[in-house]
Amino acid sequence: MTDLNPSRRGLVLAGTALGGLLLAGCDRLSQAPQALNILDAAEGLTMRAQRLILSGQPLAKEFRPQDISPTFKPNGSFSPTDPAYLALQENGFADWRLTIGGLVQRPLSLSLDQLKALPNRTQITRHDCVEGWSAIGQWTGPQLGGLLHAAGLQPNARYIVFHCADNLGGPGDGGKYYESIDLFDAFHPQTILAHALNGQPLATPHGAPIRLRVERQLGYKQAKYVMAIEATDRLDNIAGGKGGFWEDRGYEWYAGI
Amino acid sequence: MSEVALPAGGAKASAAPAPPTRTVYRHSRVVRITHWINLVCITCLFLSGLQIFNAHPALYWGQYGADADPSVVSLGAEYAPDHSLKGVTKVGPLSFNTTGVLGVSHNEVRGYPAWATLPGTRNLAVGRRWHFFMGWIFVANGLIYLVSNAINGHFRRDLLPTGAQLRPRHIVRSIIDHALLRHPVGEAARSYNVLQKLAYLGVILLMMLMVATGLTLSPGMDAFAPGLLLLFGGRQSARTIHWICANLIVLFVLVHVAEVFIAGVFNEIGSMITGRYTYRTGARH
């Protein structure tokens, strides 16, 4: 076969044109809300499948000290500008209080020293950014489950929401960072409120004074600069209604993949 | 391949005697349907995969990898002496200027260009939605293909090379035949040649590797099956292997489509739609 005959050339052209049209179609579909809703079906399927295989609550892999990344890349907010946060930071977070409220029987208000005095868990885990990179670090902090037990969840509590001090989306309430997880992850042994990274108090780019670690999900779930924890039965009445800063901007609420 | 011979196609009487042909039922319904669904899946997975890659256009080896760590492949950007943006692709110690395609396109810092990503605009969230939606269909479709063809004997009968085919002399001759674009005629054209069989088995293996390495990127999956991290040497290694396998699948598709054109585009594509494949019975090429 040395040359394409005319009908064959036609077929090549038609095929290329059809392929181009198909891709243009996919591109257009990406802007249609109905199409995005269909694509969303995969998130529910992924979450149900992962919840099934994780029903025994296995731990995320814990690494050895020599596996720790030489540099742990910070991302998102590096330094909150909220005046109230800056005042707390100025004072070494001595006046900072973590409130645990919402659908709880005994609302709590805890200082950083009180959190450190609780039984703490130290774990060397991998942080996976949705962008694709990973960093390994050693985190120390009390388990979230213990704090929730102390506060006593009301029977209708379904989600734990983390309200943060950083305004990643710009000034105003709409730009506030927040995150949420359900009780399945909230009571996992590796879900901790970390106040230390690699044995040092959390630096500002890493979320001082505390950040959430929920080890079987991606980086954007690991809320930094946590100021308040709220137990709730619904997410649709908070900010954009999707359960988190990035979720309100199109990312999956379940970030296990 | 069925043994049932159908009446010859193109039996219309003409002035010159047409070479004797025979039409056979070559591709089962499940092979034909899963083939075309797979084409749609792979296309969307590849393009949305490039969109996801663009969020961090660098690859690493090992458990971790980010900006400060040495990368094995990166599609980056640098400023040229005249302050214009220059696309720089690095593979190991090698560095290439790929302005316009990789690293920088349309004067914008972008790993892969807009025409190669789904969606075309920079949108990681939507790219991920496409990728996982198509991933589920790809896995379901692939399982149907694997299970049904394991049961009906298609793999053993048609794809497993015979002992004779695996002799080095036979393989070398097949390579020479392919290089000369010389294709088997007669009864030999009815079954796959050895390179074809190895290519098909190889791409099936690549697709399984795509799923396994893709799942290794999931922190949830790693908690369930930490053995995946041992198998691929870490999440970042798995991400690099995922990318290599994707490129090898694209290479397969290019060769596959070229061979379809060389072997007879209407007959080949037609046989993957209707199942019927026509070949010359006696005439020399």
Interface residues (C-beta under 8 A of the other chain):
Chain A: M1 L4 R8 L11 V12 G19 L22 L23 C26 D27 S30 Q31 L36 I38 L39 D40 A41 A42 E43 L45 T46 Q50 I53 L54 P58 L59 A60 K61 F63 D67 S69 P70 T71 K73 R126 D128 C129 V130 E131 G132 W133 S134 A135 I136 E215 R216 Q217 L218 W246 R249 G250 Y251 E252 G256 I257
Chain B: T43 C44 L47 I52 F53 A55 H56 A58 Y60 Q63 Y64 G65 A66 D67 A68 D69 L118 P119 G120 N123 L124 A125 V126 R128 R129 W130 F132 F133 G135 W136 L181 L217 S218 P219 G220 M221 D222 A223 F224 P226 L229 R235 Q236 R239 F261 I262 V265 F266
